[in-house]
Amino acid sequence: MRLVAGLLGVALTVLIVWAIAVGDFGAAGDFLLQKPWGVVTLTDLYIGFILSAAVIYIVETNKITAVIWLLPIFVLGNVVTAAWLALRGLPKLISAFSKNEQVTPR
């Protein structure tokens, strides 16, 4: 599962680099913000960022580490979430669930 998260993060990174190279970010953003479904899509995206950040904050015991991981999500997106899952998150989540421990906010 860690490999899958890592591969998805790499795939997303490749797509982002491609879009930067061939696309017009400003025009795309203008288009999205002018269309109702564009606004819904961006809202959905940022709600996902907030939920990912919340999971990271809850699971990471060191809150400074948590903040270091969660702040870039709002700029770099789910590449950061995929990296966290591959490098830190999945082992912590699997361990917590396999022990039937409840992961609670601190």
N, CA, C and O atoms as a GROMACS GRO file, in nm:
protein
  424
    1MET      N    1   0.082  -0.119   0.000
    1MET     CA    2   0.000   0.000   0.000
    1MET      C    3   0.087   0.127   0.000
    1MET      O    4   0.054   0.227  -0.063
    2ARG      N    5   0.199   0.119   0.072
    2ARG     CA    6   0.290   0.234   0.072
    2ARG      C    7   0.343   0.259  -0.068
    2ARG      O    8   0.357   0.374  -0.110
    3LEU      N    9   0.373   0.151  -0.140
    3LEU     CA   10   0.422   0.165  -0.277
    3LEU      C   11   0.316   0.229  -0.366
    3LEU      O   12   0.347   0.315  -0.448
    4VAL      N   13   0.191   0.189  -0.349
    4VAL     CA   14   0.082   0.248  -0.428
    4VAL      C   15   0.070   0.397  -0.400
    4VAL      O   16   0.058   0.476  -0.493
    5ALA      N   17   0.074   0.436  -0.274
    5ALA     CA   18   0.067   0.578  -0.239
    5ALA      C   19   0.184   0.654  -0.300
    5ALA      O   20   0.167   0.764  -0.352
    6GLY      N   21   0.303   0.595  -0.292
    6GLY     CA   22   0.420   0.660  -0.350
    6GLY      C   23   0.409   0.674  -0.502
    6GLY      O   24   0.442   0.778  -0.557
    7LEU      N   25   0.363   0.568  -0.568
    7LEU     CA   26   0.347   0.573  -0.714
    7LEU      C   27   0.241   0.674  -0.756
    7LEU      O   28   0.259   0.745  -0.855
    8LEU      N   29   0.133   0.681  -0.682
    8LEU     CA   30   0.030   0.781  -0.712
    8LEU      C   31   0.084   0.922  -0.694
    8LEU      O   32   0.053   1.012  -0.773
    9GLY      N   33   0.164   0.942  -0.591
    9GLY     CA   34   0.227   1.073  -0.571
    9GLY      C   35   0.320   1.110  -0.685
    9GLY      O   36   0.322   1.224  -0.730
   10VAL      N   37   0.399   1.013  -0.732
   10VAL     CA   38   0.488   1.037  -0.845
   10VAL      C   39   0.407   1.067  -0.971
   10VAL      O   40   0.441   1.159  -1.046
   11ALA      N   41   0.301   0.991  -0.994
   11ALA     CA   42   0.216   1.014  -1.112
   11ALA      C   43   0.155   1.154  -1.108
   11ALA      O   44   0.152   1.223  -1.210
   12LEU      N   45   0.108   1.196  -0.992
   12LEU     CA   46   0.052   1.330  -0.980
   12LEU      C   47   0.158   1.436  -1.003
   12LEU      O   48   0.131   1.538  -1.066
   13THR      N   49   0.278   1.414  -0.953
   13THR     CA   50   0.387   1.507  -0.975
   13THR      C   51   0.418   1.522  -1.124
   13THR      O   52   0.438   1.633  -1.174
   14VAL      N   53   0.421   1.410  -1.196
   14VAL     CA   54   0.446   1.413  -1.340
   14VAL      C   55   0.335   1.492  -1.411
   14VAL      O   56   0.364   1.573  -1.499
   15LEU      N   57   0.210   1.470  -1.373
   15LEU     CA   58   0.099   1.546  -1.433
   15LEU      C   59   0.111   1.696  -1.405
   15LEU      O   60   0.085   1.778  -1.493
   16ILE      N   61   0.151   1.731  -1.284
   16ILE     CA   62   0.166   1.873  -1.249
   16ILE      C   63   0.276   1.936  -1.333
   16ILE      O   64   0.259   2.046  -1.386
   17VAL      N   65   0.389   1.868  -1.345
   17VAL     CA   66   0.500   1.920  -1.426
   17VAL      C   67   0.456   1.937  -1.571
   17VAL      O   68   0.486   2.038  -1.634
   18TRP      N   69   0.384   1.839  -1.624
   18TRP     CA   70   0.333   1.847  -1.761
   18TRP      C   71   0.239   1.966  -1.777
   18TRP      O   72   0.250   2.042  -1.874
   19ALA      N   73   0.147   1.983  -1.683
   19ALA     CA   74   0.051   2.094  -1.692
   19ALA      C   75   0.121   2.229  -1.684
   19ALA      O   76   0.083   2.323  -1.755
   20ILE      N   77   0.222   2.240  -1.600
   20ILE     CA   78   0.298   2.365  -1.591
   20ILE      C   79   0.370   2.392  -1.723
   20ILE      O   80   0.377   2.507  -1.768
   21ALA      N   81   0.423   2.287  -1.784
   21ALA     CA   82   0.499   2.304  -1.908
   21ALA      C   83   0.412   2.343  -2.027
   21ALA      O   84   0.455   2.423  -2.110
   22VAL      N   85   0.292   2.289  -2.037
   22VAL     CA   86   0.211   2.312  -2.157
   22VAL      C   87   0.086   2.396  -2.134
   22VAL      O   88   0.024   2.442  -2.230
   23GLY      N   89   0.048   2.416  -2.010
   23GLY     CA   90  -0.078   2.484  -1.982
   23GLY      C   91  -0.059   2.629  -1.942
   23GLY      O   92   0.052   2.676  -1.921
   24ASP      N   93  -0.171   2.697  -1.932
   24ASP     CA   94  -0.176   2.835  -1.885
   24ASP      C   95  -0.251   2.836  -1.752
   24ASP      O   96  -0.374   2.839  -1.749
   25PHE      N   97  -0.175   2.835  -1.643
   25PHE     CA   98  -0.233   2.823  -1.509
   25PHE      C   99  -0.331   2.936  -1.480
   25PHE      O  100  -0.439   2.912  -1.425
   26GLY      N  101  -0.295   3.058  -1.518
   26GLY     CA  102  -0.383   3.172  -1.493
   26GLY      C  103  -0.516   3.160  -1.566
   26GLY      O  104  -0.622   3.184  -1.507
   27ALA      N  105  -0.512   3.123  -1.692
   27ALA     CA  106  -0.634   3.108  -1.770
   27ALA      C  107  -0.720   2.993  -1.718
   27ALA      O  108  -0.842   3.003  -1.713
   28ALA      N  109  -0.655   2.884  -1.679
   28ALA     CA  110  -0.730   2.770  -1.625
   28ALA      C  111  -0.798   2.808  -1.494
   28ALA      O  112  -0.914   2.773  -1.471
   29GLY      N  113  -0.726   2.880  -1.408
   29GLY     CA  114  -0.786   2.925  -1.283
   29GLY      C  115  -0.902   3.019  -1.305
   29GLY      O  116  -1.006   3.007  -1.240
   30ASP      N  117  -0.887   3.112  -1.398
   30ASP     CA  118  -0.997   3.203  -1.431
   30ASP      C  119  -1.118   3.125  -1.480
   30ASP      O  120  -1.231   3.153  -1.438
   31PHE      N  121  -1.094   3.028  -1.567
   31PHE     CA  122  -1.203   2.946  -1.620
   31PHE      C  123  -1.276   2.874  -1.508
   31PHE      O  124  -1.399   2.875  -1.500
   32LEU      N  125  -1.197   2.809  -1.420
   32LEU     CA  126  -1.258   2.733  -1.310
   32LEU      C  127  -1.342   2.822  -1.219
   32LEU      O  128  -1.451   2.783  -1.177
   33LEU      N  129  -1.291   2.939  -1.188
   33LEU     CA  130  -1.362   3.027  -1.094
   33LEU      C  131  -1.486   3.091  -1.156
   33LEU      O  132  -1.571   3.142  -1.084
   34GLN      N  133  -1.497   3.090  -1.288
   34GLN     CA  134  -1.613   3.148  -1.355
   34GLN      C  135  -1.727   3.047  -1.372
   34GLN      O  136  -1.840   3.088  -1.402
   35LYS      N  137  -1.701   2.920  -1.354
   35LYS     CA  138  -1.800   2.815  -1.377
   35LYS      C  139  -1.843   2.754  -1.245
   35LYS      O  140  -1.759   2.726  -1.159
   36PRO      N  141  -1.974   2.732  -1.226
   36PRO     CA  142  -2.020   2.672  -1.100
   36PRO      C  143  -1.952   2.540  -1.066
   36PRO      O  144  -1.914   2.517  -0.951
   37TRP      N  145  -1.935   2.453  -1.166
   37TRP     CA  146  -1.871   2.325  -1.137
   37TRP      C  147  -1.722   2.341  -1.110
   37TRP      O  148  -1.662   2.258  -1.042
   38GLY      N  149  -1.662   2.444  -1.163
   38GLY     CA  150  -1.523   2.474  -1.130
   38GLY      C  151  -1.510   2.512  -0.984
   38GLY      O  152  -1.416   2.470  -0.916
   39VAL      N  153  -1.604   2.594  -0.936
   39VAL     CA  154  -1.604   2.635  -0.795
   39VAL      C  155  -1.627   2.514  -0.706
   39VAL      O  156  -1.562   2.499  -0.602
   40VAL      N  157  -1.720   2.427  -0.746
   40VAL     CA  158  -1.747   2.304  -0.669
   40VAL      C  159  -1.622   2.217  -0.665
   40VAL      O  160  -1.587   2.163  -0.560
   41THR      N  161  -1.555   2.203  -0.777
   41THR     CA  162  -1.434   2.120  -0.785
   41THR      C  163  -1.324   2.173  -0.694
   41THR      O  164  -1.262   2.097  -0.620
   42LEU      N  165  -1.301   2.303  -0.699
   42LEU     CA  166  -1.198   2.362  -0.613
   42LEU      C  167  -1.236   2.353  -0.465
   42LEU      O  168  -1.149   2.330  -0.380
   43THR      N  169  -1.363   2.372  -0.434
   43THR     CA  170  -1.409   2.358  -0.296
   43THR      C  171  -1.389   2.215  -0.247
   43THR      O  172  -1.340   2.193  -0.136
   44ASP      N  173  -1.427   2.118  -0.330
   44ASP     CA  174  -1.407   1.978  -0.297
   44ASP      C  175  -1.259   1.947  -0.273
   44ASP      O  176  -1.224   1.877  -0.179
   45LEU      N  177  -1.174   2.001  -0.360
   45LEU     CA  178  -1.030   1.981  -0.348
   45LEU      C  179  -0.978   2.033  -0.213
   45LEU      O  180  -0.905   1.963  -0.143
   46TYR      N  181  -1.017   2.154  -0.178
   46TYR     CA  182  -0.967   2.213  -0.054
   46TYR      C  183  -1.029   2.150   0.070
   46TYR      O  184  -0.964   2.145   0.175
   47ILE      N  185  -1.152   2.102   0.062
   47ILE     CA  186  -1.208   2.026   0.174
   47ILE      C  187  -1.126   1.898   0.193
   47ILE      O  188  -1.098   1.859   0.306
   48GLY      N  189  -1.089   1.833   0.083
   48GLY     CA  190  -1.002   1.715   0.092
   48GLY      C  191  -0.867   1.749   0.155
   48GLY      O  192  -0.815   1.671   0.235
   49PHE      N  193  -0.812   1.864   0.119
   49PHE     CA  194  -0.686   1.908   0.181
   49PHE      C  195  -0.704   1.924   0.332
   49PHE      O  196  -0.619   1.881   0.410
   50ILE      N  197  -0.813   1.987   0.372
   50ILE     CA  198  -0.839   2.010   0.515
   50ILE      C  199  -0.854   1.876   0.588
   50ILE      O  200  -0.799   1.858   0.697
   51LEU      N  201  -0.927   1.782   0.528
   51LEU     CA  202  -0.944   1.651   0.592
   51LEU      C  203  -0.812   1.574   0.599
   51LEU      O  204  -0.784   1.510   0.701
   52SER      N  205  -0.732   1.580   0.494
   52SER     CA  206  -0.600   1.516   0.497
   52SER      C  207  -0.513   1.577   0.606
   52SER      O  208  -0.445   1.506   0.680
   53ALA      N  209  -0.515   1.709   0.614
   53ALA     CA  210  -0.437   1.778   0.716
   53ALA      C  211  -0.484   1.739   0.857
   53ALA      O  212  -0.402   1.723   0.947
   54ALA      N  213  -0.614   1.722   0.874
   54ALA     CA  214  -0.668   1.682   1.005
   54ALA      C  215  -0.619   1.542   1.042
   54ALA      O  216  -0.582   1.518   1.157
   55VAL      N  217  -0.620   1.450   0.946
   55VAL     CA  218  -0.572   1.313   0.973
   55VAL      C  219  -0.424   1.317   1.013
   55VAL      O  220  -0.384   1.252   1.109
   56ILE      N  221  -0.346   1.392   0.939
   56ILE     CA  222  -0.203   1.403   0.971
   56ILE      C  223  -0.184   1.460   1.111
   56ILE      O  224  -0.103   1.410   1.188
   57TYR      N  225  -0.258   1.564   1.144
   57TYR     CA  226  -0.244   1.627   1.275
   57TYR      C  227  -0.284   1.530   1.387
   57TYR      O  228  -0.220   1.527   1.493
   58ILE      N  229  -0.387   1.451   1.364
   58ILE     CA  230  -0.432   1.356   1.465
   58ILE      C  231  -0.334   1.240   1.481
   58ILE      O  232  -0.306   1.197   1.593
   59VAL      N  233  -0.281   1.189   1.370
   59VAL     CA  234  -0.196   1.070   1.375
   59VAL      C  235  -0.054   1.100   1.421
   59VAL      O  236   0.005   1.021   1.495
   60GLU      N  237   0.000   1.212   1.379
   60GLU     CA  238   0.138   1.247   1.419
   60GLU      C  239   0.140   1.286   1.566
   60GLU      O  240   0.067   1.376   1.609
   61THR      N  241   0.223   1.219   1.642
   61THR     CA  242   0.231   1.250   1.785
   61THR      C  243   0.306   1.381   1.810
   61THR      O  244   0.272   1.455   1.903
   62ASN      N  245   0.406   1.409   1.729
   62ASN     CA  246   0.480   1.534   1.741
   62ASN      C  247   0.408   1.640   1.656
   62ASN      O  248   0.406   1.631   1.533
   63LYS      N  249   0.350   1.737   1.721
   63LYS     CA  250   0.267   1.835   1.650
   63LYS      C  251   0.350   1.928   1.560
   63LYS      O  252   0.297   1.980   1.462
   64ILE      N  253   0.477   1.949   1.590
   64ILE     CA  254   0.563   2.027   1.500
   64ILE      C  255   0.583   1.949   1.370
   64ILE      O  256   0.576   2.007   1.262
   65THR      N  257   0.607   1.820   1.381
   65THR     CA  258   0.618   1.734   1.262
   65THR      C  259   0.488   1.737   1.184
   65THR      O  260   0.488   1.744   1.061
   66ALA      N  261   0.377   1.730   1.254
   66ALA     CA  262   0.247   1.734   1.189
   66ALA      C  263   0.229   1.862   1.108
   66ALA      O  264   0.186   1.857   0.993
   67VAL      N  265   0.263   1.975   1.167
   67VAL     CA  266   0.248   2.103   1.098
   67VAL      C  267   0.342   2.111   0.977
   67VAL      O  268   0.305   2.165   0.873
   68ILE      N  269   0.464   2.058   0.993
   68ILE     CA  270   0.558   2.056   0.881
   68ILE      C  271   0.501   1.977   0.764
   68ILE      O  272   0.524   2.013   0.649
   69TRP      N  273   0.428   1.870   0.792
   69TRP     CA  274   0.367   1.790   0.686
   69TRP      C  275   0.239   1.853   0.632
   69TRP      O  276   0.214   1.848   0.512
   70LEU      N  277   0.158   1.911   0.719
   70LEU     CA  278   0.026   1.954   0.671
   70LEU      C  279   0.023   2.090   0.602
   70LEU      O  280  -0.060   2.110   0.514
   71LEU      N  281   0.108   2.182   0.638
   71LEU     CA  282   0.105   2.314   0.574
   71LEU      C  283   0.131   2.310   0.423
   71LEU      O  284   0.062   2.380   0.348
   72PRO      N  285   0.227   2.230   0.375
   72PRO     CA  286   0.250   2.228   0.229
   72PRO      C  287   0.133   2.170   0.148
   72PRO      O  288   0.125   2.192   0.028
   73ILE      N  289   0.044   2.097   0.213
   73ILE     CA  290  -0.070   2.040   0.141
   73ILE      C  291  -0.149   2.151   0.070
   73ILE      O  292  -0.198   2.130  -0.041
   74PHE      N  293  -0.161   2.267   0.134
   74PHE     CA  294  -0.245   2.374   0.080
   74PHE      C  295  -0.179   2.445  -0.038
   74PHE      O  296  -0.243   2.526  -0.106
   75VAL      N  297  -0.052   2.417  -0.063
   75VAL     CA  298   0.019   2.474  -0.178
   75VAL      C  299   0.052   2.365  -0.280
   75VAL      O  300   0.029   2.382  -0.400
   76LEU      N  301   0.104   2.254  -0.233
   76LEU     CA  302   0.150   2.147  -0.322
   76LEU      C  303   0.045   2.039  -0.344
   76LEU      O  304   0.060   1.956  -0.435
   77GLY      N  305  -0.059   2.038  -0.264
   77GLY     CA  306  -0.170   1.946  -0.285
   77GLY      C  307  -0.144   1.805  -0.237
   77GLY      O  308  -0.067   1.780  -0.145
   78ASN      N  309  -0.212   1.712  -0.304
   78ASN     CA  310  -0.211   1.573  -0.260
   78ASN      C  311  -0.081   1.500  -0.288
   78ASN      O  312  -0.066   1.384  -0.249
   79VAL      N  313   0.014   1.565  -0.354
   79VAL     CA  314   0.149   1.508  -0.363
   79VAL      C  315   0.205   1.492  -0.222
   79VAL      O  316   0.269   1.392  -0.190
   80VAL      N  317   0.179   1.590  -0.137
   80VAL     CA  318   0.226   1.585   0.002
   80VAL      C  319   0.151   1.477   0.079
   80VAL      O  320   0.212   1.402   0.156
   81THR      N  321   0.020   1.468   0.059
   81THR     CA  322  -0.058   1.364   0.126
   81THR      C  323  -0.008   1.225   0.087
   81THR      O  324   0.008   1.139   0.173
   82ALA      N  325   0.018   1.204  -0.042
   82ALA     CA  326   0.068   1.074  -0.089
   82ALA      C  327   0.206   1.045  -0.028
   82ALA      O  328   0.233   0.932   0.012
   83ALA      N  329   0.292   1.146  -0.022
   83ALA     CA  330   0.425   1.126   0.037
   83ALA      C  331   0.413   1.091   0.185
   83ALA      O  332   0.482   1.002   0.233
   84TRP      N  333   0.326   1.162   0.256
   84TRP     CA  334   0.308   1.134   0.399
   84TRP      C  335   0.257   0.991   0.419
   84TRP      O  336   0.306   0.918   0.505
   85LEU      N  337   0.157   0.952   0.339
   85LEU     CA  338   0.104   0.815   0.351
   85LEU      C  339   0.212   0.712   0.322
   85LEU      O  340   0.223   0.612   0.394
   86ALA      N  341   0.291   0.735   0.218
   86ALA     CA  342   0.395   0.638   0.181
   86ALA      C  343   0.507   0.631   0.283
   86ALA      O  344   0.557   0.523   0.313
   87LEU      N  345   0.546   0.745   0.337
   87LEU     CA  346   0.663   0.749   0.425
   87LEU      C  347   0.631   0.733   0.574
   87LEU      O  348   0.710   0.676   0.648
   88ARG      N  349   0.516   0.782   0.616
   88ARG     CA  350   0.487   0.784   0.760
   88ARG      C  351   0.347   0.737   0.795
   88ARG      O  352   0.329   0.662   0.890
   89GLY      N  353   0.250   0.780   0.720
   89GLY     CA  354   0.111   0.764   0.760
   89GLY      C  355   0.058   0.623   0.760
   89GLY      O  356  -0.002   0.579   0.858
   90LEU      N  357   0.081   0.549   0.651
   90LEU     CA  358   0.026   0.414   0.644
   90LEU      C  359   0.077   0.324   0.756
   90LEU      O  360  -0.002   0.253   0.818
   91PRO      N  361   0.208   0.324   0.783
   91PRO     CA  362   0.253   0.239   0.895
   91PRO      C  363   0.187   0.278   1.028
   91PRO      O  364   0.149   0.191   1.106
   92LYS      N  365   0.172   0.407   1.053
   92LYS     CA  366   0.110   0.452   1.178
   92LYS      C  367  -0.038   0.414   1.183
   92LYS      O  368  -0.087   0.369   1.286
   93LEU      N  369  -0.108   0.433   1.071
   93LEU     CA  370  -0.250   0.399   1.067
   93LEU      C  371  -0.272   0.249   1.079
   93LEU      O  372  -0.360   0.204   1.154
   94ILE      N  373  -0.194   0.170   1.007
   94ILE     CA  374  -0.207   0.025   1.013
   94ILE      C  375  -0.178  -0.026   1.153
   94ILE      O  376  -0.248  -0.114   1.204
   95SER      N  377  -0.074   0.028   1.215
   95SER     CA  378  -0.039  -0.011   1.352
   95SER      C  379  -0.152   0.020   1.448
   95SER      O  380  -0.187  -0.062   1.533
   96ALA      N  381  -0.208   0.138   1.437
   96ALA     CA  382  -0.316   0.178   1.526
   96ALA      C  383  -0.439   0.090   1.508
   96ALA      O  384  -0.501   0.049   1.606
   97PHE      N  385  -0.474   0.061   1.384
   97PHE     CA  386  -0.593  -0.020   1.358
   97PHE      C  387  -0.571  -0.166   1.392
   97PHE      O  388  -0.663  -0.234   1.437
   98SER      N  389  -0.450  -0.217   1.372
   98SER     CA  390  -0.424  -0.358   1.400
   98SER      C  391  -0.422  -0.387   1.549
   98SER      O  392  -0.448  -0.500   1.592
   99LYS      N  393  -0.391  -0.288   1.627
   99LYS     CA  394  -0.392  -0.302   1.773
   99LYS      C  395  -0.528  -0.267   1.833
   99LYS      O  396  -0.545  -0.269   1.955
  100ASN      N  397  -0.624  -0.236   1.746
  100ASN     CA  398  -0.755  -0.191   1.789
  100ASN      C  399  -0.749  -0.068   1.879
  100ASN      O  400  -0.835  -0.046   1.965
  101GLU      N  401  -0.645   0.011   1.857
  101GLU     CA  402  -0.632   0.135   1.932
  101GLU      C  403  -0.719   0.240   1.867
  101GLU      O  404  -0.738   0.240   1.745
  102GLN      N  405  -0.770   0.327   1.947
  102GLN     CA  406  -0.846   0.438   1.893
  102GLN      C  407  -0.750   0.554   1.876
  102GLN      O  408  -0.682   0.595   1.970
  103VAL      N  409  -0.745   0.609   1.754
  103VAL     CA  410  -0.661   0.725   1.727
  103VAL      C  411  -0.744   0.848   1.761
  103VAL      O  412  -0.844   0.876   1.694
  104THR      N  413  -0.703   0.920   1.864
  104THR     CA  414  -0.780   1.036   1.908
  104THR      C  415  -0.692   1.161   1.904
  104THR      O  416  -0.570   1.152   1.918
  105PRO      N  417  -0.755   1.276   1.884
  105PRO     CA  418  -0.677   1.401   1.888
  105PRO      C  419  -0.612   1.421   2.022
  105PRO      O  420  -0.668   1.384   2.126
  106ARG      N  421  -0.495   1.480   2.021
  106ARG     CA  422  -0.426   1.509   2.147
  106ARG      C  423  -0.436   1.655   2.177
  106ARG      O  424  -0.384   1.701   2.279
   0.00000   0.00000   0.00000
